[in-house]
């Protein structure tokens, strides 16, 4: 049988995830709530360089901590009224350059909600009740029409939220779980713009793709028995990367029929996947290990293990290819790593941690917010393709070679 081929990469089209969605926001590309970028003929002034901050979330005070990425120091903190606990937030959504969409839980009341966080003021601007749910809420990338699909772990429901009106507009009940749960969720957008809502089922040992409009099942893939696929992330080309905690592996599926492309060995309990903005490198964080794994997505082979500290459960990558940030759950800190050309410097273990930023409270989530991007493309030939997708990107970037 021929190995399924992943679709060609798309630069900047339909991207989301840790930090990547902010590239469009920093370039003036908003979403459902964005303001006009300017009058016709205006040319955005190119930024001098990179600027931004890491937002770290905690269930105890301070609930939100902001770290400047240039000074690598904590610059501000904030507490949110009425916060019980954060839900699992990895593929965070940042539509308009101001509000971050996040899930929260109230285990005592057995309810869940979405909030929109004003990242400038560190205050909640909207609360969207999601009904009964005490175990988990997961949200991935928004659809191209601006709607957002949210999965409720124990309830076994998928909700559609209109991000313009902040209302739940539809519910898919009794989605197939194969004896498991809705363990995570994300939206896949392939090279042709086809959308699929995909989720792993944990002990159900299945990955399922739904039509995001109708809720009908498009495809189902079986994991290895005992694989326990608990987390899932879709790449910029639409392929599905599933973290299988039971076998300590990541399974890569092509999106159209969920055919297995390759299964990669990881560290103990892989829990998160994220990508460089062009999808060339994939990164896996772990819930019970001390390194971040780097994978060449074209060749599907591990290039490096970055030793960072205990349990790097969240990972964010700067779009200029200069730094990686790893949230160290047990160390109560954020590790800063220099972003190498991993292909040229590949090795079994690469110890390149530059700095460790201590936090006041135990972190449970992290988001990289870029406010100015003056970065470089890896390959100057990528410029025409990037410009074809968005002229705003070309107007606001200092393009050059990767350093």
Secondary structure as GFF3:
##gff-version 3
##sequence-region A 1 403
A	DSSP	alpha_helix	20	26	.	.	.	ID=ss1
A	DSSP	beta_strand	51	58	.	.	.	ID=ss2
A	DSSP	beta_strand	64	68	.	.	.	ID=ss3
A	DSSP	beta_strand	74	78	.	.	.	ID=ss4
A	DSSP	beta_strand	85	86	.	.	.	ID=ss5
A	DSSP	beta_strand	93	94	.	.	.	ID=ss6
A	DSSP	beta_strand	99	106	.	.	.	ID=ss7
A	DSSP	beta_strand	111	118	.	.	.	ID=ss8
A	DSSP	beta_strand	123	132	.	.	.	ID=ss9
A	DSSP	beta_strand	137	139	.	.	.	ID=ss10
A	DSSP	beta_strand	147	152	.	.	.	ID=ss11
A	DSSP	beta_strand	157	162	.	.	.	ID=ss12
A	DSSP	beta_strand	167	172	.	.	.	ID=ss13
A	DSSP	beta_strand	186	189	.	.	.	ID=ss14
A	DSSP	beta_strand	195	200	.	.	.	ID=ss15
A	DSSP	beta_strand	206	210	.	.	.	ID=ss16
A	DSSP	beta_strand	217	222	.	.	.	ID=ss17
A	DSSP	beta_strand	229	234	.	.	.	ID=ss18
A	DSSP	beta_strand	240	244	.	.	.	ID=ss19
A	DSSP	beta_strand	249	253	.	.	.	ID=ss20
A	DSSP	beta_strand	260	265	.	.	.	ID=ss21
A	DSSP	beta_strand	270	275	.	.	.	ID=ss22
A	DSSP	beta_strand	281	286	.	.	.	ID=ss23
A	DSSP	beta_strand	291	296	.	.	.	ID=ss24
A	DSSP	beta_strand	301	307	.	.	.	ID=ss25
A	DSSP	beta_strand	312	317	.	.	.	ID=ss26
A	DSSP	beta_strand	323	328	.	.	.	ID=ss27
A	DSSP	beta_strand	333	338	.	.	.	ID=ss28
A	DSSP	beta_strand	353	358	.	.	.	ID=ss29
A	DSSP	beta_strand	363	372	.	.	.	ID=ss30
A	DSSP	alpha_helix	382	389	.	.	.	ID=ss31
A	DSSP	alpha_helix	391	396	.	.	.	ID=ss32
###
